[in-house]
């Protein structure tokens, strides 16, 4: 039997304002991981410094 979506869950999914802020929040998290040091295995001491 399929599970029904509650009113609160539907409100969260259908609300464009909440979706916008979720999108911005996730974008910032991704940018922090990509732009910041994310523990890459490359040795930065061998890279030429500019």
Number of C-alpha atoms within 10 A of each C-alpha: 3 4 5 8 9 8 9 9 10 11 12 12 11 11 10 11 10 13 13 10 11 12 12 12 12 11 12 12 12 12 11 12 12 10 9 9 8 9 7 7 6 8 7 9 7 7 8 6 6 3
